[in-house]
Amino acid sequence: MARMTVDEKSRCCGAPLGRPRDSEALSVAACARCGTLWATHRRPSSATKPWDASYVPREFVSALEARRRAQATAIADAFAGALGKGRVLDYACGQGLFLRELVDRGLDATGCDLDAEVPSSVVPAGPRRLTLAVPWEVPKGDWHTVALLDVLEHHPAPIRFLKSLGARQLLVKVPLVEGPSGLVARLLARLGRPRLLEALMLVGELAPHQAYFTVPGLLTVAERAGFVEVRRLRLAEVGRELPERLRVEVPSPLRRLARGGGRALEALSPTWSDTAVFLFARAGLSAA
């Protein structure tokens, strides 16, 4: 089994990694400079494609779709000026909800992903939605903006990937380890209960999370790839749909508790959230 060692360097700052915390499924170590968590996964996935219905329950897909719709509208509203300046590539567009939001607003937007057979996909394969031949392929085109919504945390070498993009600007959304879920997960892991951290790192899935970013860690990755931050937007990553997003059977009393917890997380999101969206411009260029 792969095991992270203390002499490895972080893939964000290039700083040493702290002593890894190990479980049967996962080894996680923090960057000594920024605190971003880097993972080594030990449990292989049984899925054969990104949206294998055998491990993506229907209620999870529906709950995720509702949340992503709300986020798509909020992101498109907040960054309307930047997104309207040229061609937009929604990379790893998934269900296509953000892509549909952009298209409905009349923007020149294209999406891409590995698997065209996405449950509840709102934009079928075609000129607006390209199917990638291999993971992390970058479609040819003159892209003014590349949107990476819940994408970068899956890449084992994010700086290299960002350097491969020819865009003038990036719109990046990632889970943040400083958020309430990350705080609880780290605390439980220190107490010998790693299951929440494993769930947040998508252990056992076909495309698990390689990183759990801090804000300084993400900014360093962008800077080392040649981009500077222009602005950011905090979002609620989950709300009252939390029980459906857990992917496990939740007894009724705990379901009500989880729903209340989801509402609390949503209420906290303007100041303390599990995710944020960052607009980055290529260094030396304006974001216009």
SESE-887973 format. One line per 4 residues: number of its first residue (from 0); their letters; for each residue x, y, z of N, C-alpha, C. Coordinates in Angstrom, 1 decimal. Example, Ala and Ser with C-alpha at 12.3 -4.5 7.8 and 13.67 -1.06 7.14 Angstrom:
<kolvexs>
0 = as = 13.2 -5.7 7.8 12.3 -4.5 7.8 13.2 -3.3 7.8 | 12.8 -2.2 7.1 13.7 -1.1 7.1 12.9 0.0 7.9
</kolvexs>
This chain:
<kolvexs>
0 = marm = 0.8 -1.2 0.0 0.0 0.0 0.0 0.9 1.3 0.0 | 0.4 2.3 -0.7 1.1 3.5 -0.8 1.1 4.2 0.6 | 2.2 4.8 1.0 2.2 5.5 2.3 3.0 6.8 2.1 | 2.4 7.9 2.6 3.0 9.2 2.5 4.2 9.2 3.5
4 = tvde = 5.3 9.8 3.1 6.4 9.9 4.0 6.6 11.4 4.4 | 7.3 11.6 5.6 7.5 12.9 6.1 8.5 13.8 5.3 | 9.2 13.1 4.4 10.2 13.9 3.7 9.7 14.4 2.3 | 8.4 14.1 2.0 7.8 14.6 0.8 7.6 16.1 0.9
8 = ksrc = 7.5 16.7 -0.3 7.2 18.1 -0.4 5.7 18.3 -0.8 | 5.1 19.4 -0.3 3.8 19.7 -0.7 3.7 20.2 -2.1 | 2.6 19.9 -2.8 2.4 20.3 -4.2 1.8 21.7 -4.3 | 1.7 22.4 -3.2 1.2 23.8 -3.3 2.4 24.7 -3.1
12 = cgap = 3.0 24.7 -2.0 4.1 25.6 -1.6 5.5 25.1 -1.8 | 5.6 23.8 -2.0 6.9 23.1 -2.1 7.5 23.0 -0.8 | 6.8 23.2 0.3 7.3 23.1 1.7 7.2 21.7 2.2 | 7.9 21.4 3.2 7.8 20.0 3.8 6.4 19.7 4.2
16 = lgrp = 6.0 18.4 4.2 4.7 18.0 4.7 4.9 17.5 6.1 | 3.9 17.8 6.9 3.9 17.3 8.3 3.8 15.8 8.4 | 3.8 15.3 9.6 3.7 13.9 9.8 2.3 13.4 9.4 | 2.2 12.4 8.5 0.9 12.0 8.0 0.1 11.3 9.0
20 = rdse = -1.3 11.5 8.9 -2.2 10.8 9.7 -2.8 9.7 8.8 | -2.7 8.5 9.3 -3.0 7.3 8.5 -4.3 6.7 9.0 | -5.1 6.1 8.0 -6.2 5.2 8.3 -6.0 4.1 7.3 | -6.9 3.1 7.4 -6.8 2.0 6.5 -7.0 2.5 5.0
24 = alsv = -7.8 3.5 4.8 -8.1 4.0 3.5 -7.3 5.2 3.0 | -6.7 5.9 3.9 -6.2 7.2 3.5 -5.0 7.6 4.4 | -4.0 8.3 3.7 -2.9 8.9 4.4 -3.0 10.4 4.1 | -3.0 11.3 5.1 -3.2 12.7 4.8 -2.1 13.5 5.6
28 = aaca = -1.4 14.4 4.9 -0.4 15.3 5.6 -0.6 16.7 5.2 | -0.3 17.6 6.1 -0.5 19.0 5.8 0.8 19.7 5.4 | 0.7 20.7 4.5 1.8 21.5 4.1 2.2 22.4 5.3 | 3.5 22.3 5.6 4.0 23.1 6.8 3.9 24.6 6.6
32 = rcgt = 3.7 25.1 5.4 3.6 26.5 5.2 2.2 27.0 5.2 | 1.3 26.4 4.4 -0.1 26.9 4.3 -1.2 26.1 4.9 | -0.8 24.8 5.3 -1.8 24.0 5.9 -2.7 23.2 5.0 | -2.5 23.3 3.6 -3.3 22.5 2.7 -3.0 21.0 3.0
36 = lwat = -4.1 20.2 2.9 -3.9 18.8 3.1 -3.7 18.0 1.8 | -2.7 17.1 1.8 -2.5 16.3 0.6 -2.7 14.8 0.9 | -3.3 14.1 0.0 -3.8 12.8 0.3 -3.1 11.7 -0.5 | -2.9 10.5 0.1 -2.5 9.3 -0.6 -3.6 8.3 -0.3
40 = hrrp = -4.3 7.9 -1.4 -5.5 7.0 -1.3 -5.0 5.6 -1.3 | -5.7 4.7 -0.5 -5.3 3.3 -0.5 -6.4 2.4 -0.8 | -7.7 2.9 -0.9 -8.8 2.1 -1.2 -9.2 2.3 -2.7 | -9.1 1.3 -3.6 -9.4 1.5 -5.0 -10.9 1.6 -5.1
44 = ssat = -11.4 2.3 -6.2 -12.8 2.4 -6.5 -13.3 1.2 -7.2 | -14.6 0.8 -7.0 -15.2 -0.2 -7.7 -15.9 0.3 -8.9 | -16.0 1.6 -9.1 -16.7 2.2 -10.2 -15.9 2.1 -11.5 | -16.6 2.1 -12.6 -15.9 1.9 -13.9 -15.9 3.2 -14.7
48 = kpwd = -16.8 4.2 -14.3 -16.9 5.5 -15.0 -17.3 6.5 -14.0 | -17.0 7.8 -14.3 -17.2 8.9 -13.3 -18.6 8.9 -12.7 | -19.7 8.6 -13.5 -21.0 8.7 -12.9 -21.7 7.3 -12.9 | -20.9 6.3 -12.4 -21.4 5.0 -12.3 -22.6 5.0 -11.3
52 = asyv = -23.8 4.6 -11.7 -25.0 4.7 -10.9 -24.9 3.7 -9.7 | -24.0 2.8 -9.7 -23.9 1.8 -8.6 -23.4 2.5 -7.4 | -22.7 3.6 -7.5 -22.3 4.3 -6.3 -22.7 5.7 -6.2 | -23.6 6.2 -7.1 -24.1 7.5 -7.0 -25.6 7.4 -6.8
56 = pref = -26.1 7.4 -5.6 -27.6 7.2 -5.4 -28.4 8.3 -6.0 | -29.6 8.0 -6.4 -30.5 8.9 -7.1 -30.8 10.2 -6.2 | -31.0 10.0 -4.9 -31.3 11.2 -4.1 -30.1 12.1 -3.9 | -28.9 11.5 -4.0 -27.7 12.3 -3.9 -27.6 13.2 -5.2
60 = vsal = -27.8 12.6 -6.3 -27.7 13.3 -7.6 -28.7 14.5 -7.6 | -30.0 14.2 -7.1 -31.0 15.2 -7.1 -30.6 16.4 -6.2 | -30.1 16.0 -5.0 -29.7 17.0 -4.0 -28.5 17.9 -4.5 | -27.6 17.2 -5.1 -26.4 17.9 -5.6 -26.8 18.8 -6.8
64 = earr = -27.8 18.3 -7.6 -28.2 19.2 -8.7 -28.9 20.4 -8.2 | -29.7 20.3 -7.2 -30.4 21.5 -6.7 -29.4 22.5 -6.1 | -28.4 22.0 -5.4 -27.4 22.9 -4.8 -26.5 23.6 -5.9 | -26.1 22.8 -6.9 -25.3 23.3 -8.0 -26.1 24.3 -8.8
68 = raqa = -27.4 24.1 -9.0 -28.2 25.1 -9.7 -28.2 26.5 -8.9 | -28.3 26.4 -7.6 -28.3 27.7 -6.9 -26.9 28.3 -6.9 | -25.9 27.5 -6.8 -24.5 28.0 -6.9 -24.2 28.6 -8.3 | -24.7 28.0 -9.4 -24.5 28.5 -10.7 -25.1 29.9 -10.9
72 = taia = -26.3 30.1 -10.4 -26.9 31.4 -10.5 -26.1 32.4 -9.7 | -25.7 32.1 -8.5 -24.9 33.0 -7.7 -23.6 33.4 -8.3 | -22.9 32.4 -8.9 -21.6 32.6 -9.5 -21.7 33.5 -10.7 | -22.7 33.1 -11.6 -22.9 33.9 -12.8 -23.3 35.3 -12.5
76 = dafa = -24.1 35.6 -11.5 -24.5 36.9 -11.1 -23.2 37.7 -10.6 | -22.4 37.0 -9.7 -21.3 37.7 -9.1 -20.2 38.1 -10.1 | -20.0 37.2 -11.1 -18.9 37.4 -12.0 -19.3 37.7 -13.4 | -20.5 38.3 -13.5 -21.1 38.5 -14.9 -20.2 39.3 -15.8
80 = galg = -19.6 40.4 -15.2 -18.8 41.2 -16.1 -17.6 40.5 -16.6 | -16.9 39.7 -15.8 -15.7 39.0 -16.2 -16.1 37.9 -17.2 | -17.2 37.2 -17.0 -17.6 36.1 -17.8 -18.0 36.5 -19.2 | -18.5 37.8 -19.3 -19.0 38.3 -20.6 -18.0 38.8 -21.5
84 = kgrv = -16.7 38.7 -21.2 -15.6 39.3 -22.0 -15.1 38.4 -23.1 | -15.5 37.2 -23.2 -14.9 36.3 -24.2 -15.4 34.9 -24.0 | -14.8 33.9 -24.7 -15.2 32.5 -24.7 -14.9 31.9 -23.3 | -15.9 31.1 -22.9 -15.7 30.5 -21.5 -15.7 29.0 -21.7
88 = ldya = -14.8 28.3 -21.1 -14.7 26.8 -21.1 -15.1 26.4 -19.6 | -16.2 25.7 -19.5 -16.6 25.1 -18.2 -15.9 23.7 -18.2 | -14.8 23.6 -17.5 -14.0 22.4 -17.5 -14.5 21.4 -16.5 | -14.7 20.1 -16.9 -15.3 19.1 -16.1 -16.7 19.6 -15.6
92 = cgqg = -17.5 19.8 -16.6 -18.8 20.5 -16.4 -19.9 19.6 -15.7 | -19.6 18.3 -15.6 -20.5 17.5 -14.8 -21.9 17.5 -15.4 | -22.9 17.8 -14.6 -24.3 17.8 -15.0 -24.6 19.0 -16.0 | -23.7 19.9 -16.1 -23.8 21.0 -17.1 -24.7 22.1 -16.6
96 = lflr = -24.8 22.2 -15.3 -25.7 23.3 -14.7 -25.1 24.7 -14.8 | -23.8 24.8 -14.6 -23.2 26.1 -14.8 -23.2 26.5 -16.2 | -22.9 25.5 -17.1 -22.8 25.7 -18.5 -24.2 26.2 -19.0 | -25.3 25.5 -18.6 -26.6 25.9 -19.0 -26.9 27.4 -18.5
100 = elvd = -26.5 27.7 -17.3 -26.7 29.1 -16.8 -26.0 30.1 -17.7 | -24.8 29.8 -18.1 -24.1 30.7 -19.0 -24.7 30.8 -20.4 | -25.1 29.7 -20.9 -25.7 29.7 -22.3 -27.1 30.4 -22.2 | -27.8 30.2 -21.2 -29.1 30.9 -21.1 -29.0 32.4 -20.9
104 = rgld = -27.8 32.8 -20.5 -27.5 34.3 -20.4 -26.9 34.8 -21.7 | -26.8 34.0 -22.7 -26.3 34.4 -24.0 -24.8 34.5 -24.1 | -24.1 33.8 -23.2 -22.6 33.9 -23.2 -22.1 32.8 -24.1 | -20.9 33.0 -24.7 -20.2 32.1 -25.6 -19.5 31.1 -24.7
108 = atgc = -20.2 30.0 -24.3 -19.7 29.0 -23.4 -19.8 27.6 -23.9 | -18.7 26.8 -23.6 -18.6 25.4 -23.9 -18.2 24.7 -22.7 | -18.7 23.4 -22.6 -18.4 22.6 -21.5 -17.6 21.4 -21.9 | -16.9 20.7 -21.1 -16.2 19.5 -21.4 -16.1 18.6 -20.2
112 = dlda = -16.1 17.3 -20.4 -16.0 16.3 -19.3 -15.7 15.0 -19.9 | -15.3 14.0 -19.1 -14.9 12.7 -19.6 -16.1 11.9 -20.0 | -17.2 12.0 -19.3 -18.4 11.1 -19.5 -19.6 11.9 -19.9 | -20.1 11.6 -21.1 -21.3 12.3 -21.6 -22.6 11.8 -21.0
116 = evps = -22.5 10.5 -20.4 -23.7 9.9 -19.8 -23.9 10.3 -18.4 | -24.1 11.6 -18.1 -24.2 12.1 -16.7 -25.7 12.0 -16.3 | -26.0 11.5 -15.1 -27.4 11.5 -14.7 -27.9 13.0 -14.6 | -29.1 13.2 -15.2 -29.8 14.5 -15.2 -29.0 15.5 -15.9
120 = svvp = -28.2 15.1 -16.9 -27.4 16.1 -17.6 -28.4 17.1 -18.4 | -28.1 18.4 -18.2 -29.0 19.3 -18.8 -28.4 19.9 -20.2 | -27.2 19.5 -20.5 -26.6 19.9 -21.8 -26.0 18.6 -22.4 | -26.7 18.0 -23.4 -26.2 16.8 -24.0 -24.9 17.0 -24.8
124 = agpr = -24.2 15.9 -25.1 -23.0 16.0 -25.9 -23.3 16.7 -27.2 | -22.4 17.5 -27.7 -22.6 18.2 -29.0 -21.6 19.4 -29.0 | -21.9 20.4 -29.8 -21.0 21.6 -29.9 -20.8 22.3 -28.6 | -21.8 22.3 -27.7 -21.8 23.0 -26.5 -21.1 22.2 -25.4
128 = rltl = -21.0 20.9 -25.6 -20.5 20.0 -24.6 -19.6 18.9 -25.2 | -18.3 19.0 -25.0 -17.3 18.2 -25.6 -17.0 17.0 -24.6 | -16.7 15.8 -25.2 -16.3 14.7 -24.4 -14.8 14.5 -24.5 | -14.1 14.6 -23.4 -12.6 14.4 -23.3 -12.2 13.0 -23.6
132 = avpw = -11.2 12.8 -24.4 -10.7 11.5 -24.8 -9.9 10.9 -23.6 | -9.2 11.7 -22.9 -8.4 11.2 -21.8 -8.5 12.2 -20.6 | -8.2 11.8 -19.4 -8.3 12.7 -18.3 -7.4 13.9 -18.4 | -7.9 15.0 -18.0 -7.1 16.3 -18.0 -6.7 16.8 -19.3
136 = evpk = -7.3 16.3 -20.4 -7.1 16.8 -21.7 -7.6 18.3 -21.7 | -7.0 19.2 -22.4 -7.5 20.5 -22.5 -7.9 20.8 -24.0 | -9.2 21.0 -24.2 -9.8 21.2 -25.6 -9.1 22.4 -26.2 | -8.8 22.2 -27.5 -8.2 23.3 -28.3 -9.2 24.5 -28.4
140 = gdwh = -8.7 25.7 -28.3 -9.6 26.8 -28.4 -8.9 28.0 -27.7 | -9.4 29.2 -28.1 -9.0 30.5 -27.6 -9.9 30.8 -26.4 | -9.6 30.3 -25.2 -10.5 30.5 -24.1 -10.1 31.7 -23.3 | -11.0 32.7 -23.2 -10.8 33.8 -22.3 -10.8 33.4 -20.9
144 = tval = -11.8 32.6 -20.5 -12.0 32.2 -19.1 -12.1 30.7 -19.1 | -11.4 30.0 -18.2 -11.7 28.6 -17.9 -12.2 28.5 -16.5 | -13.4 27.9 -16.4 -14.1 27.7 -15.1 -13.7 26.3 -14.6 | -13.2 26.3 -13.4 -12.8 25.0 -12.7 -13.6 24.9 -11.4
148 = ldvl = -14.8 24.5 -11.5 -15.7 24.4 -10.3 -15.7 23.0 -9.8 | -15.0 22.9 -8.6 -14.9 21.6 -7.9 -14.0 20.6 -8.8 | -12.9 21.1 -9.3 -12.1 20.4 -10.2 -10.7 20.3 -9.7 | -10.1 21.4 -9.3 -8.6 21.4 -9.1 -8.2 20.5 -7.9
152 = ehhp = -9.1 20.3 -7.0 -8.8 19.4 -5.8 -8.6 18.0 -6.2 | -9.0 17.6 -7.5 -8.9 16.2 -8.0 -7.5 16.0 -8.7 | -6.8 17.0 -9.0 -5.6 16.9 -9.8 -4.4 16.7 -8.9 | -3.6 15.7 -9.3 -2.4 15.4 -8.5 -1.3 16.4 -8.6
156 = apir = -1.3 17.2 -9.7 -0.3 18.3 -9.9 -1.0 19.6 -10.3 | -1.7 20.3 -9.4 -2.5 21.4 -9.9 -1.7 22.5 -10.5 | -0.5 22.8 -10.1 0.2 23.9 -10.7 0.5 23.6 -12.2 | 1.0 22.4 -12.4 1.2 22.0 -13.8 0.0 22.1 -14.7
160 = flks = -1.2 21.7 -14.1 -2.4 21.7 -14.9 -2.8 23.2 -15.2 | -2.7 24.0 -14.2 -3.1 25.4 -14.5 -2.1 26.1 -15.5 | -0.9 25.7 -15.5 0.1 26.2 -16.5 -0.3 25.8 -17.9 | -1.0 24.6 -18.0 -1.3 24.1 -19.4 -2.5 24.8 -20.0
164 = lgar = -3.2 25.6 -19.2 -4.4 26.3 -19.7 -4.0 27.6 -20.3 | -4.5 27.9 -21.5 -4.1 29.2 -22.1 -5.0 30.4 -21.9 | -5.8 30.3 -20.9 -6.8 31.3 -20.6 -6.2 32.6 -20.0 | -6.9 33.7 -20.2 -6.6 35.0 -19.6 -6.9 35.0 -18.1
168 = qllv = -8.0 34.2 -17.8 -8.5 34.2 -16.4 -9.1 32.9 -16.1 | -9.1 32.6 -14.8 -9.6 31.4 -14.2 -10.7 31.7 -13.2 | -11.7 30.9 -13.2 -12.8 30.9 -12.1 -12.7 29.6 -11.4 | -12.2 29.6 -10.2 -11.9 28.4 -9.4 -12.7 28.3 -8.2
172 = kvpl = -13.4 27.1 -8.0 -14.1 26.8 -6.8 -13.5 25.5 -6.2 | -13.2 25.5 -5.0 -12.6 24.3 -4.3 -13.2 24.2 -2.9 | -13.3 23.0 -2.3 -13.6 22.9 -0.9 -12.4 23.5 -0.1 | -12.8 24.1 1.0 -11.8 24.8 1.9 -11.7 24.1 3.2
176 = vegp = -10.5 23.7 3.6 -10.3 23.0 4.8 -10.5 23.9 6.0 | -10.5 25.2 5.9 -10.8 26.1 7.0 -12.3 26.2 7.3 | -13.1 25.6 6.5 -14.6 25.7 6.7 -15.0 24.8 7.9 | -16.3 24.9 8.3 -16.8 24.2 9.4 -16.7 22.7 9.2
180 = sglv = -17.0 22.2 8.1 -16.8 20.7 7.8 -15.4 20.2 8.0 | -14.5 21.0 7.4 -13.1 20.7 7.5 -12.6 20.7 8.9 | -13.0 21.7 9.6 -12.6 21.8 11.0 -13.0 20.6 11.8 | -14.3 20.2 11.7 -14.8 19.0 12.4 -14.1 17.7 12.0
184 = arll = -13.9 17.6 10.6 -13.3 16.4 10.1 -11.9 16.3 10.7 | -11.1 17.3 10.7 -9.7 17.3 11.2 -9.7 17.0 12.7 | -10.6 17.5 13.5 -10.7 17.3 14.9 -11.0 15.8 15.1 | -12.0 15.3 14.4 -12.4 13.9 14.6 -11.2 12.9 14.2
188 = arlg = -10.5 13.3 13.1 -9.4 12.5 12.7 -8.3 12.4 13.8 | -8.1 13.6 14.5 -7.1 13.6 15.5 -7.5 12.7 16.7 | -8.8 12.5 16.8 -9.4 11.7 17.9 -9.5 10.2 17.5 | -8.9 9.9 16.3 -9.0 8.5 15.8 -10.3 8.1 15.1
192 = rprl = -11.0 9.1 14.7 -12.3 8.9 13.9 -12.2 9.6 12.6 | -11.6 8.9 11.6 -11.3 9.6 10.3 -12.4 9.5 9.3 | -13.5 8.9 9.6 -14.5 8.6 8.6 -15.0 9.9 7.9 | -15.2 11.0 8.6 -15.7 12.2 8.0 -14.6 12.8 7.0
196 = leal = -13.4 12.8 7.4 -12.3 13.2 6.6 -12.2 12.4 5.3 | -12.4 11.0 5.5 -12.4 10.1 4.4 -13.5 10.4 3.4 | -14.7 10.8 3.9 -15.8 11.1 3.1 -15.5 12.4 2.3 | -15.0 13.4 3.0 -14.7 14.7 2.3 -13.6 14.5 1.3
200 = mlvg = -12.7 13.6 1.4 -11.7 13.3 0.4 -12.1 12.3 -0.6 | -13.4 11.9 -0.6 -14.0 11.0 -1.6 -13.2 9.7 -1.7 | -12.9 9.1 -0.5 -12.2 7.8 -0.5 -13.1 6.8 -1.2 | -12.4 6.0 -2.0 -13.1 4.9 -2.7 -13.8 5.3 -4.0
204 = elap = -13.8 6.6 -4.4 -14.4 7.0 -5.6 -13.4 7.0 -6.7 | -14.0 7.0 -8.0 -13.1 6.9 -9.1 -12.2 8.1 -9.3 | -12.6 9.3 -8.9 -11.8 10.5 -8.9 -11.8 11.2 -7.5 | -11.1 10.6 -6.6 -11.1 11.2 -5.2 -10.3 12.5 -5.2
208 = hqay = -10.5 13.2 -4.1 -9.8 14.4 -3.9 -8.3 14.2 -3.5 | -7.4 14.9 -4.2 -6.0 14.8 -3.9 -5.6 15.8 -2.9 | -6.3 16.9 -2.8 -6.0 18.0 -1.9 -7.2 18.5 -1.3 | -7.0 19.1 -0.1 -8.1 19.9 0.6 -7.4 21.2 0.9
212 = ftvp = -7.8 22.2 0.1 -7.0 23.5 0.1 -7.4 24.4 1.3 | -6.4 25.1 1.7 -6.6 26.3 2.5 -6.6 27.5 1.5 | -7.1 28.6 1.9 -7.1 29.8 1.0 -5.6 30.2 0.6 | -4.7 30.3 1.6 -3.3 30.6 1.2 -2.7 29.5 0.3
216 = gllt = -3.1 28.3 0.5 -2.5 27.2 -0.4 -3.0 27.4 -1.8 | -4.3 27.7 -2.0 -4.8 27.9 -3.4 -4.2 29.1 -4.0 | -4.1 30.2 -3.3 -3.5 31.4 -3.8 -2.1 31.2 -4.2 | -1.3 30.3 -3.5 0.1 30.0 -3.8 0.1 29.2 -5.1
220 = vaer = -0.8 28.2 -5.2 -0.9 27.4 -6.5 -1.1 28.3 -7.7 | -2.1 29.2 -7.6 -2.4 30.1 -8.7 -1.2 31.0 -9.0 | -0.6 31.5 -8.0 0.6 32.4 -8.2 1.7 31.7 -8.9 | 2.0 30.5 -8.4 3.1 29.7 -9.0 2.8 29.3 -10.5
224 = agfv = 1.5 29.3 -10.8 1.1 29.0 -12.2 1.0 30.2 -13.1 | 1.2 31.4 -12.5 1.2 32.6 -13.2 -0.1 33.4 -13.2 | -0.9 33.3 -12.1 -2.1 34.0 -12.0 -2.2 34.7 -10.6 | -3.0 35.8 -10.6 -3.1 36.6 -9.4 -4.6 36.7 -9.1
228 = evrr = -5.0 36.8 -7.8 -6.4 36.9 -7.5 -6.9 38.3 -7.8 | -8.2 38.2 -8.3 -8.9 39.5 -8.6 -10.0 39.7 -7.5 | -10.8 38.7 -7.2 -11.8 38.7 -6.2 -12.3 37.3 -5.9 | -13.1 37.2 -4.8 -13.6 35.9 -4.4 -15.1 36.1 -3.9
232 = lrla = -15.7 34.9 -3.9 -17.1 34.9 -3.5 -17.3 33.6 -2.6 | -17.8 33.8 -1.4 -18.1 32.7 -0.5 -19.5 32.2 -0.8 | -19.6 30.9 -0.8 -20.9 30.2 -1.1 -21.2 29.2 0.0 | -22.5 28.8 0.1 -22.9 27.7 0.9 -22.6 26.4 0.0
236 = evgr = -21.9 25.5 0.6 -21.7 24.2 -0.2 -22.8 23.2 0.1 | -23.5 23.3 1.2 -24.6 22.4 1.5 -25.5 23.2 2.4 | -26.8 22.8 2.4 -27.8 23.4 3.2 -28.8 22.3 3.8 | -30.0 22.6 3.7 -31.0 21.6 4.3 -31.0 20.3 3.6
240 = elpe = -30.4 20.2 2.4 -30.3 18.9 1.8 -29.2 18.0 2.3 | -28.5 18.4 3.4 -27.4 17.6 3.9 -27.7 16.1 4.1 | -28.8 15.7 4.6 -29.1 14.2 4.7 -28.9 13.5 3.4 | -29.4 14.1 2.3 -29.4 13.4 1.0 -27.9 13.4 0.5
244 = rlrv = -27.1 14.3 0.9 -25.8 14.5 0.4 -24.8 13.5 1.1 | -25.2 12.8 2.2 -24.3 12.0 2.9 -24.1 10.6 2.3 | -24.9 10.3 1.3 -24.8 9.0 0.5 -24.9 7.7 1.4 | -25.4 7.9 2.6 -25.7 6.7 3.4 -27.1 6.8 4.0
248 = evps = -27.6 5.7 4.4 -29.0 5.6 5.0 -28.9 6.3 6.3 | -29.7 7.3 6.5 -29.7 8.1 7.8 -31.1 7.9 8.5 | -31.0 7.4 9.7 -32.3 7.2 10.5 -33.0 8.5 10.7 | -34.4 8.4 10.8 -35.2 9.7 10.9 -34.7 10.7 11.9
252 = plrr = -34.4 10.3 13.2 -34.0 11.3 14.2 -32.7 12.0 13.7 | -31.8 11.2 13.2 -30.5 11.8 12.8 -30.7 12.6 11.5 | -31.7 12.2 10.7 -32.0 13.0 9.5 -32.4 14.4 9.8 | -33.3 14.5 10.8 -33.7 15.8 11.2 -32.6 16.7 11.8
256 = larg = -31.7 16.0 12.5 -30.5 16.7 13.1 -29.6 17.2 12.0 | -29.4 16.3 11.0 -28.5 16.6 9.9 -29.1 17.8 9.1 | -30.4 17.8 8.9 -31.1 18.9 8.1 -30.9 20.2 8.8 | -31.0 20.2 10.2 -30.8 21.4 10.9 -29.3 21.9 10.9
260 = ggra = -28.4 20.9 10.9 -27.0 21.2 10.7 -26.7 21.8 9.4 | -27.4 21.3 8.3 -27.2 21.9 7.0 -27.7 23.3 6.9 | -28.8 23.6 7.5 -29.3 25.0 7.6 -28.3 25.9 8.3 | -27.7 25.4 9.4 -26.8 26.2 10.1 -25.6 26.5 9.2
264 = leal = -25.1 25.5 8.5 -23.9 25.7 7.6 -24.2 26.8 6.6 | -25.5 26.7 6.0 -25.8 27.7 5.0 -25.9 29.1 5.6 | -26.4 29.2 6.8 -26.5 30.5 7.4 -25.1 31.1 7.7 | -24.2 30.3 8.0 -22.8 30.7 8.3 -22.0 31.1 7.1
268 = sptw = -22.5 30.7 5.9 -21.6 30.7 4.7 -21.1 32.1 4.3 | -21.9 33.2 4.5 -21.4 34.5 4.1 -20.0 34.9 4.8 | -19.8 34.3 6.0 -18.6 34.7 6.7 -17.7 33.5 6.9 | -18.2 32.3 7.0 -17.4 31.1 7.2 -18.1 29.9 6.5
272 = sdta = -17.4 29.5 5.4 -18.0 28.5 4.5 -17.0 27.4 4.2 | -17.6 26.3 3.6 -16.8 25.2 3.2 -16.3 25.3 1.8 | -16.6 26.4 1.1 -16.1 26.6 -0.3 -16.2 28.1 -0.6 | -15.4 28.4 -1.7 -15.4 29.8 -2.2 -15.1 29.7 -3.7
276 = vflf = -15.4 30.8 -4.4 -15.1 30.9 -5.8 -14.1 32.0 -6.0 | -13.0 31.8 -6.7 -11.9 32.8 -6.8 -11.8 33.1 -8.3 | -11.7 34.4 -8.6 -11.4 34.9 -10.0 -9.9 35.2 -10.0 | -9.2 34.5 -10.9 -7.8 34.8 -11.1 -7.5 35.3 -12.5
280 = arag = -6.7 36.3 -12.6 -6.2 36.9 -13.9 -4.8 36.5 -14.1 | -4.4 36.2 -15.4 -3.0 36.0 -15.7 -2.2 37.1 -15.3 | -1.1 36.9 -14.6 -0.2 38.0 -14.1 0.2 38.8 -15.3 | 0.1 40.1 -15.1 0.5 41.1 -16.2 -0.6 41.5 -17.1
284 = lsaa = -1.8 40.8 -16.9 -3.0 41.1 -17.7 -4.1 41.5 -16.8 | -5.0 42.4 -17.3 -6.2 42.7 -16.5 -7.2 41.6 -16.6 | -8.2 41.6 -15.7 -9.2 40.6 -15.8 -10.3 40.9 -16.8 | -10.2 42.1 -17.4 -11.2 42.5 -18.3 -11.1 41.7 -19.6
</kolvexs>
